[in-house]
């Protein structure tokens, strides 16, 4: 018998990077709704909620569910179609390179809503309300933990800022 307190979830395939060569793949469980916005919970929503851990079902050599500490996650990758929420034409787009250390960098397009106090790249990377921010690449989203970032560079001139949603 199913519990009346059970919450419906959707599975989302992700890759979790803890550092160079430390990568695990699995599925997250996302809620069908969130109080933060209309529509289903996204991976970025889950990573930015206040809970310090999240469950990840893995199917590697030792299948099972791991409880992952968000504080130790460098970034999470998701397919491009995850989290699309409609028209983003009003968003500012900046091509960025995120450096974690001497051996690992990630490039992508950072899209954000321009509003008072959040108009520049510096304002977005200093946003203390969200630990993780998302970059769009041709085939995936990379959701970055700002606590692991060494530097962020504006590389807009090397990007086609019209990636598909």
Backbone as CSV, one residue per row, in Angstrom:
resi,resn,N_x,N_y,N_z,CA_x,CA_y,CA_z,C_x,C_y,C_z
1,UNK,0.845,-1.189,0.000,0.000,0.000,0.000,0.884,1.244,0.000
2,UNK,0.613,2.169,-0.895,1.400,3.389,-0.991,1.033,4.346,0.135
3,UNK,2.024,5.034,0.613,1.807,6.007,1.676,1.109,7.239,1.121
4,UNK,0.193,7.806,1.891,-0.461,9.036,1.448,0.490,10.226,1.547
5,UNK,1.665,10.023,2.173,2.656,11.102,2.301,3.736,11.031,1.235
6,UNK,3.672,10.042,0.397,4.669,9.881,-0.653,4.535,11.013,-1.676
7,UNK,5.655,11.555,-2.115,5.670,12.649,-3.082,6.126,12.100,-4.433
8,UNK,5.394,12.435,-5.494,5.750,11.978,-6.831,7.058,12.616,-7.272
9,UNK,7.924,11.805,-7.878,9.207,12.311,-8.370,9.433,11.851,-9.801
10,UNK,10.349,12.554,-10.467,10.803,12.176,-11.799,12.294,11.899,-11.704
11,UNK,12.772,10.920,-12.467,14.194,10.615,-12.471,14.898,11.462,-13.520
12,UNK,16.117,11.900,-13.201,16.921,12.692,-14.131,18.345,12.152,-14.123
13,UNK,18.851,11.752,-15.272,20.232,11.288,-15.383,21.195,12.452,-15.234
14,UNK,22.233,12.247,-14.428,23.239,13.281,-14.191,24.613,12.644,-14.068
15,UNK,25.625,13.487,-14.194,26.995,13.125,-13.861,27.441,14.063,-12.755
16,UNK,28.122,13.547,-11.745,28.575,14.355,-10.613,30.097,14.312,-10.583
17,UNK,30.728,15.497,-10.592,32.184,15.596,-10.541,32.593,16.110,-9.162
18,UNK,33.507,15.371,-8.516,34.042,15.773,-7.217,35.431,16.393,-7.362
19,UNK,36.089,16.159,-8.466,37.432,16.646,-8.734,37.963,15.970,-9.982
20,UNK,39.183,16.309,-10.411,39.736,15.696,-11.625,39.725,14.166,-11.523
21,UNK,39.067,13.503,-12.471,39.003,12.056,-12.501,38.051,11.438,-11.497
22,UNK,37.354,12.244,-10.727,36.407,11.738,-9.723,34.988,12.070,-10.194
23,UNK,34.412,11.123,-10.911,33.133,11.355,-11.565,32.242,10.137,-11.344
24,UNK,30.988,10.366,-11.005,30.026,9.279,-10.841,28.743,9.656,-11.585
25,UNK,28.141,8.661,-12.242,26.890,8.881,-12.976,25.749,8.200,-12.241
26,UNK,24.556,8.766,-12.390,23.401,8.166,-11.759,22.137,8.947,-12.045
27,UNK,21.114,8.698,-11.236,19.837,9.381,-11.385,19.457,10.121,-10.112
28,UNK,19.002,11.344,-10.310,18.432,12.143,-9.220,16.924,11.959,-9.237
29,UNK,16.314,12.274,-8.115,14.854,12.225,-8.005,14.354,13.641,-7.785
30,UNK,13.641,14.173,-8.773,13.158,15.551,-8.741,11.656,15.571,-8.515
31,UNK,11.206,16.529,-7.708,9.781,16.673,-7.427,9.052,17.239,-8.638
32,UNK,7.782,16.906,-8.742,6.983,17.367,-9.879,6.588,18.837,-9.756
33,UNK,6.838,19.446,-8.614,6.556,20.866,-8.415,7.502,21.457,-7.388
34,UNK,7.580,22.770,-7.375,8.430,23.475,-6.424,7.776,24.802,-6.071
35,UNK,8.067,25.300,-4.893,7.516,26.599,-4.498,8.330,27.753,-5.084
36,UNK,9.489,27.464,-5.669,10.364,28.514,-6.191,9.878,29.097,-7.514
37,UNK,9.140,28.292,-8.295,8.669,28.736,-9.614,7.601,27.767,-10.100
38,UNK,6.947,28.127,-11.192,5.965,27.229,-11.801,6.706,26.084,-12.477
39,UNK,6.120,24.914,-12.461,6.715,23.775,-13.144,7.490,22.866,-12.206
40,UNK,8.101,21.835,-12.780,8.805,20.847,-11.965,10.128,21.385,-11.410
41,UNK,10.592,20.716,-10.366,11.898,21.028,-9.782,12.992,20.691,-10.792
42,UNK,14.004,21.545,-10.896,15.147,21.286,-11.768,16.319,20.791,-10.929
43,UNK,17.350,20.297,-11.592,18.559,19.868,-10.884,19.162,21.054,-10.142
44,UNK,19.172,22.223,-10.769,19.707,23.422,-10.111,18.900,23.770,-8.861
45,UNK,17.574,23.629,-8.921,16.729,23.857,-7.735,17.137,22.914,-6.606
46,UNK,17.279,21.629,-6.928,17.642,20.629,-5.926,18.997,20.968,-5.288
47,UNK,19.970,21.330,-6.122,21.304,21.628,-5.597,21.322,22.894,-4.750
48,UNK,20.423,23.825,-5.023,20.391,25.081,-4.274,19.438,25.064,-3.079
49,UNK,18.735,23.956,-2.855,17.891,23.924,-1.664,18.791,23.773,-0.434
50,UNK,18.291,24.068,0.762,19.155,24.123,1.944,19.654,22.779,2.475
51,UNK,19.104,21.662,2.018,19.543,20.355,2.509,21.004,20.111,2.100
52,UNK,21.868,19.656,3.018,23.290,19.484,2.695,23.604,18.249,1.855
53,UNK,22.701,17.273,1.767,22.923,16.045,1.003,21.771,15.810,0.037
54,UNK,22.046,15.036,-1.021,20.986,14.595,-1.928,21.231,13.130,-2.293
55,UNK,20.153,12.365,-2.552,20.327,10.969,-2.946,20.617,10.853,-4.443
56,UNK,21.540,9.965,-4.777,21.887,9.679,-6.164,21.892,8.168,-6.341
57,UNK,21.005,7.675,-7.205,20.984,6.240,-7.491,22.026,5.962,-8.565
58,UNK,22.997,5.120,-8.241,24.080,4.789,-9.166,23.921,3.359,-9.653
59,UNK,24.469,3.084,-10.832,24.417,1.732,-11.379,25.814,1.290,-11.788
60,UNK,26.832,1.858,-11.139,28.218,1.507,-11.429,28.533,0.116,-10.895
61,UNK,29.782,-0.113,-10.581,30.230,-1.418,-10.087,29.476,-1.840,-8.825
62,UNK,29.125,-0.879,-7.982,28.359,-1.158,-6.767,27.031,-0.416,-6.837
63,UNK,25.997,-1.025,-7.461,24.718,-0.333,-7.589,24.103,-0.033,-6.226
64,UNK,23.366,1.041,-6.170,22.693,1.426,-4.946,22.450,2.922,-4.937
65,UNK,22.110,3.441,-3.777,21.861,4.870,-3.631,22.898,5.460,-2.697
66,UNK,23.558,6.511,-3.171,24.530,7.236,-2.365,23.897,8.525,-1.879
67,UNK,24.233,8.942,-0.688,23.860,10.269,-0.207,25.073,11.157,-0.429
68,UNK,24.943,12.117,-1.336,26.053,12.944,-1.795,26.056,14.274,-1.046
69,UNK,27.213,14.650,-0.526,27.382,15.947,0.137,27.539,17.035,-0.920
70,UNK,26.631,17.992,-0.942,26.691,19.083,-1.914,27.988,19.884,-1.781
71,UNK,28.506,19.995,-0.565,29.720,20.772,-0.325,30.924,20.206,-1.072
72,UNK,30.908,18.916,-1.407,32.042,18.285,-2.074,31.853,18.138,-3.577
73,UNK,30.738,18.594,-4.099,30.453,18.506,-5.534,31.052,19.717,-6.238
74,UNK,31.910,19.477,-7.249,32.431,20.576,-8.074,31.378,21.041,-9.066
75,UNK,30.835,20.082,-9.820,29.774,20.405,-10.769,28.978,19.157,-11.089
76,UNK,27.781,19.388,-11.642,26.869,18.325,-12.064,26.515,18.595,-13.522
77,UNK,26.514,17.544,-14.342,26.113,17.697,-15.741,24.746,17.053,-15.951
78,UNK,23.943,17.686,-16.803,22.625,17.168,-17.181,22.450,17.347,-18.681
79,UNK,21.617,16.520,-19.312,21.348,16.711,-20.736,20.722,18.089,-20.998
80,UNK,20.875,18.603,-22.206,20.379,19.939,-22.583,18.889,20.114,-22.361
81,UNK,18.088,19.079,-22.524,16.640,19.256,-22.427,16.154,19.383,-20.992
82,UNK,17.008,19.084,-19.983,16.581,19.166,-18.576,16.371,20.614,-18.188
83,UNK,15.265,20.890,-17.583,15.046,22.178,-16.957,14.650,23.300,-17.887
84,UNK,14.416,23.032,-19.174,13.989,24.104,-20.066,12.653,24.647,-19.583
85,UNK,12.599,25.965,-19.353,11.385,26.562,-18.780,10.766,27.601,-19.704
86,UNK,10.914,27.405,-20.990,10.249,28.332,-21.883,11.170,29.408,-22.396
87,UNK,10.596,30.552,-22.718,11.301,31.649,-23.366,12.352,32.256,-22.448
88,UNK,13.599,32.280,-22.929,14.665,32.915,-22.162,15.245,34.107,-22.916
89,UNK,14.461,34.675,-23.855,14.952,35.780,-24.677,15.225,37.044,-23.865
90,UNK,14.635,37.184,-22.690,14.867,38.369,-21.858,16.113,38.223,-20.983
91,UNK,16.763,37.081,-21.056,17.934,36.851,-20.217,19.201,37.398,-20.858
92,UNK,20.139,37.817,-20.029,21.462,38.234,-20.483,22.291,36.966,-20.669
93,UNK,23.088,36.883,-21.725,23.944,35.723,-21.984,25.396,36.172,-22.037
94,UNK,26.251,35.487,-21.271,27.682,35.776,-21.249,28.432,34.458,-21.368
95,UNK,29.363,34.368,-22.301,30.231,33.198,-22.397,31.283,33.292,-21.309
96,UNK,31.447,32.222,-20.540,32.403,32.241,-19.432,33.275,30.986,-19.437
97,UNK,34.447,31.146,-18.860,35.321,30.014,-18.558,35.477,29.978,-17.053
98,UNK,35.140,28.828,-16.464,35.255,28.630,-15.020,36.475,27.748,-14.775
99,UNK,37.396,28.237,-13.958,38.601,27.480,-13.620,38.475,26.971,-12.194
100,UNK,38.641,25.652,-12.046,38.603,25.031,-10.724,40.005,24.909,-10.142
101,UNK,40.968,24.585,-10.995,42.368,24.487,-10.601,43.195,24.504,-11.882
102,UNK,44.472,24.194,-11.785,45.355,24.253,-12.959,45.004,23.221,-14.021
103,UNK,44.276,22.173,-13.646,44.003,21.089,-14.594,42.573,21.044,-15.108
104,UNK,41.661,21.769,-14.491,40.256,21.620,-14.876,39.557,22.954,-15.055
105,UNK,38.992,23.130,-16.266,38.174,24.296,-16.568,36.918,23.818,-17.287
106,UNK,35.878,24.640,-17.231,34.626,24.380,-17.939,34.222,25.674,-18.619
107,UNK,33.821,25.581,-19.877,33.307,26.743,-20.604,31.835,26.542,-20.899
108,UNK,31.100,27.632,-20.900,29.685,27.570,-21.225,29.074,28.953,-21.239
109,UNK,27.794,28.991,-21.480,27.066,30.262,-21.517,26.268,30.399,-20.234
110,UNK,26.524,31.483,-19.537,25.813,31.823,-18.305,24.670,32.745,-18.695
111,UNK,23.437,32.323,-18.370,22.265,33.150,-18.672,21.637,33.585,-17.365
112,UNK,21.308,34.872,-17.279,20.711,35.367,-16.042,19.796,36.541,-16.332
113,UNK,18.872,36.740,-15.408,17.920,37.840,-15.497,18.567,39.099,-14.943
114,UNK,18.538,40.155,-15.726,19.084,41.429,-15.255,18.056,42.101,-14.362
115,UNK,18.472,42.428,-13.148,17.606,43.130,-12.208,18.485,43.983,-11.309
116,UNK,17.910,44.891,-10.557,18.734,45.762,-9.704,19.653,44.930,-8.801
117,UNK,20.921,45.295,-8.803,21.893,44.586,-7.986,22.428,43.321,-8.634
118,UNK,21.960,43.026,-9.845,22.409,41.815,-10.541,22.470,42.098,-12.035
119,UNK,23.433,42.935,-12.403,23.508,43.368,-13.784,24.806,42.964,-14.465
120,UNK,25.801,42.551,-13.693,27.113,42.215,-14.248,27.467,40.766,-13.901
121,UNK,28.456,40.249,-14.613,28.956,38.909,-14.319,29.389,38.821,-12.861
122,UNK,30.065,39.827,-12.360,30.507,39.846,-10.963,29.334,39.701,-9.999
123,UNK,28.213,40.360,-10.297,27.025,40.270,-9.437,26.469,38.845,-9.401
124,UNK,26.494,38.161,-10.540,25.950,36.811,-10.615,26.842,35.829,-9.861
125,UNK,28.149,35.900,-10.063,29.028,34.945,-9.375,29.125,35.242,-7.884
126,UNK,28.774,36.453,-7.472,28.760,36.794,-6.045,27.392,36.605,-5.392
127,UNK,26.416,36.083,-6.124,25.066,35.890,-5.592,25.116,34.898,-4.430
128,UNK,25.029,35.398,-3.218,25.140,34.564,-2.028,23.919,33.716,-1.737
129,UNK,22.829,33.916,-2.458,21.615,33.143,-2.208,21.641,31.774,-2.879
130,UNK,22.488,31.624,-3.883,22.540,30.369,-4.625,23.971,29.850,-4.649
131,UNK,24.166,28.634,-4.174,25.493,28.022,-4.145,25.915,27.563,-5.533
132,UNK,24.956,27.103,-6.339,25.235,26.561,-7.669,24.670,27.484,-8.745
133,UNK,25.398,27.599,-9.865,24.882,28.316,-11.034,25.100,27.449,-12.266
134,UNK,24.278,27.673,-13.289,24.249,26.793,-14.459,24.877,27.442,-15.682
135,UNK,25.664,26.640,-16.405,26.222,27.023,-17.697,25.607,26.129,-18.765
136,UNK,25.293,26.702,-19.918,24.762,25.924,-21.037,25.886,25.632,-22.018
137,UNK,25.950,24.386,-22.453,26.866,23.975,-23.509,26.024,23.397,-24.636
138,UNK,26.657,23.034,-25.733,25.927,22.537,-26.893,25.051,21.341,-26.556
139,UNK,25.570,20.393,-25.778,24.840,19.158,-25.527,24.445,18.934,-24.075
140,UNK,24.830,19.834,-23.180,24.536,19.619,-21.764,24.545,20.938,-20.987
141,UNK,24.013,20.866,-19.767,24.141,21.940,-18.787,25.199,21.499,-17.787
142,UNK,25.994,22.436,-17.330,26.974,22.176,-16.284,26.590,23.074,-15.112
143,UNK,26.233,22.469,-13.994,25.773,23.224,-12.827,26.928,23.250,-11.834
144,UNK,27.485,24.443,-11.643,28.763,24.649,-10.965,28.559,25.067,-9.513
145,UNK,29.342,24.467,-8.612,29.373,24.856,-7.207,30.391,25.987,-7.064
146,UNK,29.920,27.188,-6.778,30.809,28.354,-6.723,31.881,28.236,-5.646
147,UNK,31.675,27.390,-4.632,32.662,27.218,-3.565,33.948,26.556,-4.076
148,UNK,33.887,25.877,-5.223,35.065,25.200,-5.779,35.728,25.998,-6.901
149,UNK,35.187,27.162,-7.228,35.678,27.940,-8.357,36.881,28.785,-7.937
150,UNK,37.953,28.679,-8.740,39.144,29.496,-8.524,39.005,30.843,-9.222
151,UNK,38.479,30.845,-10.475,38.277,32.094,-11.199,37.233,31.904,-12.290
152,UNK,36.641,33.035,-12.712,35.682,33.059,-13.809,36.119,34.151,-14.772
153,UNK,36.208,33.816,-16.065,36.610,34.773,-17.094,35.485,34.952,-18.098
154,UNK,35.309,36.174,-18.574,34.352,36.469,-19.640,35.028,36.113,-20.963
155,UNK,34.496,35.112,-21.654,35.027,34.689,-22.949,33.922,34.738,-24.009
156,UNK,33.049,35.720,-23.885,31.900,35.858,-24.787,32.332,35.872,-26.245
157,UNK,33.492,36.469,-26.543,33.940,36.606,-27.926,34.229,35.266,-28.606
158,UNK,34.380,34.164,-27.878,34.650,32.873,-28.508,33.411,31.982,-28.570
159,UNK,32.241,32.500,-28.175,31.020,31.700,-28.144,30.002,32.195,-29.151
160,UNK,29.227,31.234,-29.669,27.996,31.560,-30.372,26.924,31.577,-29.291
161,UNK,26.442,32.753,-28.919,25.513,32.883,-27.816,24.098,32.442,-28.167
162,UNK,23.899,31.853,-29.320,22.556,31.412,-29.725,22.461,29.896,-29.682
163,UNK,22.933,29.288,-28.604,22.763,27.855,-28.442,21.271,27.542,-28.363
164,UNK,20.872,26.370,-28.828,19.461,26.010,-28.663,19.137,25.859,-27.194
165,UNK,17.877,26.063,-26.832,17.449,25.902,-25.438,17.611,24.477,-25.013
